[in-house]
């Protein structure tokens, strides 16, 4: 029995396709694997509604397959299931899996594990139809690149034909069948057809990001009733949610689709909607945002459009204005360009609090001044950052050799035009973002070290660490009196500004493979609890094993002077240097939300803030949700860069949401 026959015999179509063409190039093999999967894998059932595919993606719907496609990693394996089917199959897939260097397990992969979130060029797909993509591929010179994409396109046609057959069998609405007979191969004639096309291609890409949806769909808007738009968006957003999809962007030009999308996400978890805010954003947009945020869903988050574009022009001067206007966000919140980007997001992470803890315990006694201590810490950070960048590049190089991302090679510009596979650098803009975690813990810790050891000289380094580890009440009292970040206090905030400047400068030590640069991002999502689990007590008052900061906002309950003081502290950090996106969480009471939201966000952005995500939950609601989760199955919170159902997050994370200061 050949390897191909083995996988066929255990009903693993993707793996069977991968091993079918022995000796072929990786691009041919993986294109064939996708084709075989699309032509035979079980389809999610059509239940009702105006969109299909719907429900769980074909990549994840059926639990009978151990080897499945994946939008970032190309494929994933359920090893226990595969082992139960065949040990030989496990050996074959393990050999394939291990061709790519894996750096997971490094203590600094906080919030970053070699992910590459992206999204197709939906605008071009709608304009040209996949028939236009077929024509471009057919015009290429013969070779593996062309052949692999032709195989992929054949697989897409087979998949669409199966979807249509299934819809007919289920007596689906004629308008859905009629639209899918044209889409995504032709230019849409209506908003509904455009959404059918976008939804279908979203599923092809593995249900990652939806792109700038109000911009993408606007050319096909024909004045449809707002309630119809909201209903269609809500159905599409449900597809994103059930597949654990990620982000979408709204603005900076606001229209009825912007309004409909904001209304549709009310009480919704995904996609994470990112609203690009301009200085002249209309009052009706603020009103729609306040109404949706009051449902406690944390949607949308706010982004400083002018500052993002200003920084991108500085960092990427070769990007033309036409492309600069295509700024959008993928994954949790990583900065990209619509349909043009291959951004490692997040490729890895830097646990700045872990670096400080190790360095402090090793070096504090030997440093004669705070300045000397700080410089030593920065050197240690630079060493760790360079080490992580080297690991990421090793991963990206082996991935380029062995993991072709065929759907993205087809649907992200300029892969077809340059005949270059997506993971080998085919996208127009290639760079990597790496997460920095624990920064606020470090700022407050440095403030305590400076004041208690070097200025007041209350403790020797040995006494300091001993009392800190013992959670001595007098020590904690003295530490609490030190200047803390989040109160518009220059004593603490300028430590942060210097730290952010030094961290971001350290990212320039390496170039990113195959081209581009490394950029920082601060989006801890749900990893900030695990990030602190193996770190001893730190000088900021955090106990051993407790979570780190969840964003660039203050440590919970440290922001004692109000929302404006907190946001002034954030702005003073120089967060514009964190171009990958510096997330800031804030909790505002519902009664204060509508009257204060516009002025709060505008003032923050004028001061240099980049991003703000607002939760609108009372302490009483959170406590009740913790005690009676069955009553709050639809409660959503913004947490470290994205939206999540409150009852799904761990008790540790629920506690951190509770401890956020309510302004």
VONU-964093 format. One record per residue (C-alpha): y, z, x. Coordinates in steps of 0.1 Angstrom, whole numbers, padded with zeros to 4 digits, always signed. Layout:
YZX...
This chain:
+0000+0000+0000+0034-0010+0014+0063+0014+0014+0079-0007-0014+0047-0005-0035+0045+0033-0029+0080+0039-0044+0072+0015-0073+0040+0035-0080+0059+0068-0083+0087+0053-0104+0116+0054-0079+0134+0021-0084+0163+0027-0060+0140+0037-0031+0117+0008-0040+0145-0016-0037+0156-0001-0005+0122-0007+0011+0115-0040-0005+0131-0063+0020+0116-0051+0053+0137-0059+0083+0169-0068+0063+0203-0055+0072+0215-0022+0056+0239-0041+0034+0212-0063+0020+0188-0033+0016+0213-0011-0003+0225-0040-0024+0189-0046-0034+0184-0009-0041+0213-0009-0065+0202-0040-0082+0167-0027-0088+0181+0006-0101+0205-0011-0125+0178-0034-0138+0152-0007-0146+0166+0028-0146+0167+0045-0180+0200+0040-0198+0219+0070-0214+0215+0067-0251+0243+0054-0272+0251+0081-0298+0283+0069-0313+0319+0061-0303+0339+0031-0292+0330+0031-0255+0298+0024-0236+0284+0033-0211+0290+0069-0223+0275+0103-0216+0258+0109-0183+0260+0080-0158+0229+0060-0151+0231+0075-0116+0225+0110-0129+0213+0107-0165+0175+0107-0160+0159+0136-0142+0128+0116-0135+0142+0099-0104+0144+0118-0072+0164+0091-0053+0196+0080-0069+0228+0062-0060+0259+0083-0052+0295+0073-0052+0304+0090-0019+0271+0095+0000+0256+0061-0011+0224+0079-0022+0212+0114-0028+0177+0129-0029+0161+0157-0049+0137+0167-0022+0115+0190-0042+0110+0164-0069+0102+0137-0044+0078+0160-0025+0059+0166-0058+0055+0129-0062+0045+0119-0027+0048+0135+0008+0048+0101+0024+0077+0091+0002+0095+0122+0014+0089+0113+0051+0103+0078+0045+0134+0089+0028+0140+0118+0053+0139+0092+0081+0165+0071+0062+0186+0102+0054+0187+0114+0090+0201+0082+0103+0235+0096+0095+0248+0126+0115+0254+0156+0093+0278+0183+0103+0274+0205+0072+0268+0242+0081+0296+0242+0106+0317+0273+0097+0347+0252+0093+0335+0228+0066+0354+0248+0040+0361+0225+0011+0350+0195+0030+0316+0180+0034+0320+0143+0044+0332+0133+0009+0350+0100+0003+0366+0100-0031+0381+0067-0040+0387+0044-0070+0384+0006-0074+0414-0016-0078+0413-0013-0116+0446-0033-0119+0431-0063-0102+0398-0060-0120+0416-0062-0154+0438-0090-0142+0411-0112-0126+0380-0100-0143+0347-0097-0124+0345-0135-0127+0374-0137-0103+0355-0114-0079+0324-0136-0082+0345-0166-0072+0360-0149-0042+0326-0138-0030+0311-0173-0036+0338-0188-0014+0329-0167+0016+0310-0180+0046+0272-0176+0043+0258-0144+0059+0246-0109+0051+0280-0098+0038+0282-0126+0012+0245-0123+0003+0247-0086-0002+0276-0089-0026+0259-0117-0045+0228-0095-0050+0251-0067-0062+0269-0090-0087+0235-0101-0100+0226-0064-0105+0258-0058-0124+0251-0086-0148+0216-0074-0154+0230-0039-0161+0256-0051-0185+0230-0073-0203+0208-0042-0207+0237-0022-0221+0244-0049-0246+0208-0051-0257+0207-0013-0261+0239-0014-0282+0224-0040-0305+0192-0020-0309+0213+0010-0319+0235-0010-0344+0266-0001-0324+0300-0012-0339+0305-0050-0336+0339-0045-0319+0322-0026-0291+0295-0053-0286+0321-0081-0288+0344-0064-0263+0315-0058-0238+0304-0094-0241+0337-0103-0225+0344-0073-0203+0346-0067-0174+0343-0104-0166+0374-0117-0184+0411-0107-0187+0415-0082-0216+0432-0094-0248+0440-0059-0260+0443-0023-0249+0408-0016-0263+0392-0043-0242+0411-0031-0212+0397+0004-0216+0362-0010-0222+0365-0028-0189+0379+0002-0170+0353+0025-0185+0324+0001-0175+0337-0002-0139+0343+0035-0137+0306+0039-0144+0297+0012-0118+0315+0032-0092+0296+0064-0100+0323+0081-0121+0347+0093-0094+0384+0087-0101+0402+0068-0128+0434+0058-0109+0469+0056-0124+0457+0050-0159+0491+0046-0177+0502+0020-0152+0469+0002-0151+0466-0002-0189+0502-0008-0198+0501-0046-0196+0475-0046-0224+0493-0022-0247+0503-0039-0279+0520-0011-0297+0489+0006-0310+0493+0037-0331+0497+0068-0309+0468+0086-0327+0445+0056-0319+0455+0058-0282+0450+0095-0281+0415+0091-0296+0405+0064-0272+0418+0083-0242+0401+0115-0254+0367+0096-0257+0372+0082-0222+0382+0116-0208+0350+0130-0223+0330+0105-0203+0349+0117-0171+0343+0153-0180+0305+0150-0187+0300+0133-0154+0321+0159-0134+0345+0131-0126+0378+0138-0108+0413+0127-0109+0438+0104-0126+0475+0098-0121+0504+0094-0146+0539+0081-0139+0564+0076-0123+0573+0052-0151+0567+0069-0184+0556+0051-0215+0535+0057-0247+0503+0056-0227+0517+0085-0206+0523+0104-0238+0489+0096-0252+0471+0107-0220+0489+0140-0219+0480+0147-0255+0444+0136-0250+0438+0160-0221+0449+0190-0242+0421+0216-0241+0403+0193-0216+0388+0199-0182+0386+0165-0166+0401+0142-0153+0425+0163-0133+0457+0146-0143+0485+0144-0117+0519+0137-0131+0544+0121-0107+0577+0137-0114+0610+0119-0109+0645+0134-0110+0652+0117-0143+0619+0123-0160+0627+0122-0198+0628+0154-0218+0600+0142-0241+0576+0142-0211+0584+0178-0203+0579+0187-0240+0545+0170-0241+0535+0188-0209+0545+0222-0222+0526+0216-0254+0494+0206-0235+0497+0234-0209+0501+0259-0236+0465+0252-0246+0456+0269-0213+0440+0238-0198+0462+0237-0167+0470+0200-0173+0488+0181-0160+0497+0192-0125+0532+0182-0112+0538+0161-0081+0571+0154-0063+0572+0116-0063+0603+0112-0042+0591+0135-0015+0556+0120-0014+0569+0085-0010+0595+0096+0016+0568+0113+0037+0544+0084+0034+0571+0059+0045+0576+0081+0076+0539+0086+0084+0528+0051+0075+0557+0028+0082+0537-0004+0080+0529+0002+0043+0550-0024+0023+0570-0012-0007+0547-0030-0031+0518-0008-0019+0539+0023-0017+0545+0021-0054+0507+0023-0059+0505+0059-0048+0478+0078-0067+0455+0107-0062+0417+0110-0060+0391+0138-0057+0407+0172-0062+0442+0159-0054+0440+0138-0022+0468+0112-0016+0457+0076-0018+0469+0041-0028+0455+0026-0060+0424+0004-0052+0433+0001-0015+0421+0033+0001+0391+0047+0020+0402+0083+0025+0378+0109+0038+0385+0135+0011+0377+0160+0021+0359+0151+0053+0358+0187+0066+0377+0220+0066+0394+0244+0089+0390+0281+0080+0422+0294+0096+0414+0330+0086+0380+0329+0103+0397+0316+0134+0422+0344+0133+0396+0371+0127+0374+0360+0156+0404+0355+0179+0421+0388+0169+0389+0409+0176+0384+0392+0209+0420+0389+0222+0443+0414+0205+0439+0441+0232+0448+0417+0260+0480+0402+0245+0512+0420+0256+0535+0405+0230+0534+0390+0196+0545+0357+0210+0517+0357+0235+0492+0366+0207+0505+0339+0184+0504+0312+0211+0468+0321+0219+0459+0318+0183+0475+0284+0180+0455+0272+0211+0423+0285+0195+0432+0266+0163+0439+0234+0183+0405+0237+0199+0387+0242+0166+0406+0213+0149+0397+0190+0178+0361+0200+0176+0360+0194+0138+0377+0160+0142+0351+0150+0168+0323+0160+0144+0339+0140+0116+0342+0110+0137+0306+0112+0148+0296+0114+0111+0319+0085+0101+0305+0063+0129+0268+0068+0119+0278+0064+0082+0294+0030+0091+0262+0019+0107+0237+0031+0080+0254+0037+0047+0271+0007+0032+0291+0015+0001+0285-0018-0018+0304-0012-0051+0335-0001-0032+0331-0030-0008+0333-0053-0039+0360-0035-0058+0384-0020-0032+0409-0044-0014+0407-0058+0013+0369-0056+0020+0361-0091+0005+0391-0108+0022+0382-0094+0057+0344-0095+0051+0343-0059+0062+0321-0033+0045+0340-0003+0030+0327+0024+0053+0333+0001+0084+0370-0001+0076+0372-0028+0050+0398-0010+0028+0434-0017+0034+0443+0019+0042+0418+0041+0061+0425+0077+0071+0409+0111+0068+0420+0144+0052+0408+0178+0063+0412+0210+0043+0430+0240+0057+0419+0272+0041+0431+0308+0044+0466+0300+0055+0484+0326+0034+0460+0353+0045+0469+0344+0081+0507+0345+0074+0505+0380+0060+0481+0391+0087+0504+0379+0114+0533+0397+0098+0513+0430+0098+0501+0425+0134+0537+0418+0146+0552+0448+0128+0526+0475+0132+0514+0468+0167+0542+0450+0186+0574+0462+0168+0567+0497+0154+0538+0504+0178+0521+0525+0152+0486+0516+0165+0468+0505+0196+0449+0472+0191+0416+0492+0190+0429+0517+0165+0443+0489+0144+0410+0471+0140+0391+0503+0135+0413+0515+0107+0415+0481+0091+0377+0478+0090+0374+0513+0076+0399+0505+0048+0419+0536+0058+0444+0544+0030+0472+0553+0054+0467+0520+0073+0466+0500+0041+0498+0517+0029+0516+0508+0062+0503+0472+0060+0515+0469+0024+0550+0478+0035+0552+0449+0059+0570+0417+0049+0547+0396+0028+0548+0359+0019+0558+0349-0016+0590+0370-0020+0616+0347-0004+0616+0369+0026+0624+0350+0059+0605+0377+0079+0572+0365+0065+0581+0329+0054+0593+0318+0088+0560+0329+0103+0544+0305+0077+0568+0277+0085+0560+0279+0122+0522+0282+0115+0522+0251+0092+0542+0231+0118+0517+0240+0146+0486+0234+0124+0498+0200+0113+0508+0190+0148+0473+0198+0160+0458+0171+0137+0473+0144+0160+0448+0152+0188+0424+0125+0176+0424+0092+0159+0402+0088+0129+0373+0063+0130+0374+0034+0124+0412+0035+0124+0440+0056+0110+0448+0093+0114+0437+0127+0104+0460+0145+0079+0458+0180+0064+0453+0189+0028+0453+0224+0012+0431+0222-0019+0405+0251-0018+0391+0243-0052+0361+0267-0057+0353+0273-0021+0378+0300-0013+0354+0328-0024+0326+0315-0002+0351+0309+0026+0358+0346+0028+0323+0359+0024+0314+0361+0061+0348+0372+0073+0354+0409+0081+0385+0427+0068+0418+0411+0077+0452+0427+0084+0467+0414+0051+0447+0440+0032+0418+0418+0023+0385+0436+0025+0354+0423+0042+0337+0394+0024+0365+0391-0002+0379+0357-0012+0406+0340+0007+0438+0327-0009+0433+0301-0036+0463+0279-0028+0496+0280-0010+0509+0305-0035+0511+0342-0026+0482+0365-0022+0476+0379-0057+0502+0405-0067+0521+0401-0035+0547+0380-0052+0567+0409-0066+0602+0392-0070+0595+0365-0096+0585+0329-0098+0617+0315-0082+0612+0337-0051+0575+0327-0049+0583+0290-0050+0612+0294-0025+0586+0308-0001+0563+0279-0006+0591+0254+0000+0601+0271+0032+0566+0265+0046+0575+0229+0052+0547+0218+0028+0559+0181+0032+0538+0181+0064+0506+0186+0043+0506+0150+0030+0470+0152+0018+0485+0175-0009+0495+0212-0006+0483+0228-0039+0503+0257-0053+0490+0277-0083+0513+0297-0106+0506+0315-0138+0534+0315-0165+0533+0333-0198+0532+0310-0229+0564+0324-0244+0583+0315-0212+0566+0281-0205+0586+0256-0226+0621+0269-0218+0615+0274-0181+0591+0246-0170+0616+0218-0164+0641+0239-0144+0614+0257-0125+0596+0225-0113+0629+0206-0106+0643+0235-0086+0611+0238-0066+0609+0201-0059+0646+0199-0049+0639+0227-0024+0610+0208-0008+0580+0216-0029+0553+0190-0032+0529+0200-0059+0526+0227-0086+0498+0235-0110+0505+0258-0139+0480+0281-0157+0491+0295-0190+0467+0324-0197+0475+0360-0205+0457+0389-0189+0443+0398-0222+0428+0364-0227+0412+0364-0193+0397+0398-0198+0383+0389-0231+0369+0357-0217+0352+0377-0189+0337+0401-0215+0328+0375-0241+0322+0342-0224+0305+0328-0255+0339+0327-0273+0356+0307-0245+0332+0278-0237+0362+0254-0238+0387+0275-0218+0399+0256-0188+0419+0269-0157+0434+0252-0127+0418+0265-0096+0425+0253-0061+0433+0217-0069+0413+0208-0100+0404+0220-0135+0373+0238-0144+0358+0257-0174+0366+0293-0169+0330+0304-0178+0315+0281-0152+0332+0297-0122+0318+0327-0104+0328+0363-0113+0346+0364-0079+0367+0334-0088+0373+0347-0124+0387+0379-0108+0411+0359-0086+0424+0341-0117+0429+0375-0134+0448+0388-0104+0473+0360-0102+0508+0373-0110+0519+0363-0145+0555+0352-0143
